[in-house]
Amino acid sequence: MDRRKTLKTLLGGAVGTAFIGTTTGCDRNGDPVPASAVEAETEGYGLRTAYEAEREENLRSERFFSDDELQTLAVLGNIIIPGVEESGFSEFCEFMAKDQPAVHATRLRGGLAWLNADSSRRYDGKSFTELDDEQRIAIVDEIAYPDPEATTQPPGVQFFNHARYMALTAYYTSRQGIDDLGYVGNQANVWDGPPQEVLDKHGLAYDPKWLPLYVDQEKRTEQIQWDDQGNII
């Protein structure tokens, strides 16, 4: 599952309003996106425009984090949510740092630099990934709990808050996280109409010609079809 598609589905109603007028918004540099670039895909997901698809391809061709930074993100992510890296956490951070640099790039890269500097200061020049589990947790325990009374949190706490937000977003928009929630979305159920006693009470009855179309459970997986005049076939 593509988590960006999941998020875009949730925001689809809001996105639709951007299609009004001669321009549809701005790219990440603030330049207007022409209306001609917002033709919807005819295949696949359907909410992405040609402009969005091209932009995403360009972003994926770029590289932001170093290998060491990605490894550090993976280690930290698995502390926040064990196994989150299996759902693509570091890859998600890499993409979002390029997709929304003003929101994520400096926070994540600066936070990783802080984390390694703190590790080096405490443990004889070792980076966070070189520490053992006990040493890593000792650092995390000091930055994982914001002071509710403080007006400004220390840099380490600010970074961990953002990393935790990214981990939760990455996990719960992945197939693994959605399965863990037990969310199945809209699914067809078995419905055979109101009970007969309710119909009798209100003096109602089904028109017999509609019963095979609406209440026949053997046809519950079939999609309804209409003729050219709008009549149900």
Residue pairs with C-beta under 8 A, 6 or more apart in sequence:
1 173
1 174
1 175
1 178
2 45
3 88
3 92
3 169
3 170
3 173
3 174
4 56
4 95
5 45
5 47
6 173
6 178
7 173
8 15
8 45
8 47
8 48
9 47
12 47
15 47
18 24
18 25
18 38
19 35
19 38
21 35
22 34
22 35
23 32
23 33
23 34
23 35
24 33
24 34
24 35
24 37
24 38
25 32
25 33
26 32
26 33
27 33
27 55
28 99
28 100
28 101
33 51
37 49
37 50
37 51
38 49
38 50
38 51
39 49
39 50
40 46
40 47
40 48
40 49
41 47
41 48
41 49
41 50
41 53
48 56
59 95
59 98
59 99
60 95
62 98
63 94
64 94
64 97
64 98
64 105
64 109
65 73
65 90
65 93
65 94
65 97
65 108
65 109
68 127
68 129
69 109
69 112
70 90
70 94
71 90
71 129
72 112
72 115
72 116
72 127
72 128
72 129
73 89
73 90
73 93
73 108
73 112
73 163
74 85
74 89
74 90
75 128
75 129
75 136
76 115
76 128
76 140
76 163
77 84
77 85
77 89
77 90
77 163
77 166
77 167
77 170
78 84
78 85
78 89
79 136
79 137
79 140
80 163
80 164
80 167
80 168
81 89
81 167
81 168
81 171
83 176
84 167
84 170
84 171
86 176
87 170
87 171
87 174
87 175
87 176
87 177
88 170
88 174
89 166
89 167
89 170
89 171
92 166
92 169
92 170
93 104
93 108
93 166
93 170
96 103
96 104
96 166
97 104
97 105
97 108
97 109
98 105
104 162
104 166
107 158
107 159
107 162
108 159
108 162
108 163
108 166
110 155
110 159
111 155
111 156
111 158
111 159
111 160
111 162
111 163
112 159
114 155
114 156
114 159
115 128
115 139
115 156
115 159
116 127
116 128
118 139
118 156
119 126
119 127
119 128
119 130
119 131
119 135
119 139
120 126
120 127
122 135
122 138
122 139
123 130
123 131
123 135
126 135
128 136
128 139
131 139
140 160
142 156
143 154
143 156
143 157
143 159
143 160
144 157
144 160
144 164
145 157
146 153
146 157
146 161
147 153
147 157
153 161
171 177
172 178
172 181
188 220
188 221
190 217
190 220
191 215
192 215
192 217
193 199
193 206
193 214
193 215
199 205
199 206
206 215
212 219
213 219
213 224
213 232
224 232
225 232
225 233
226 232
226 233
227 233
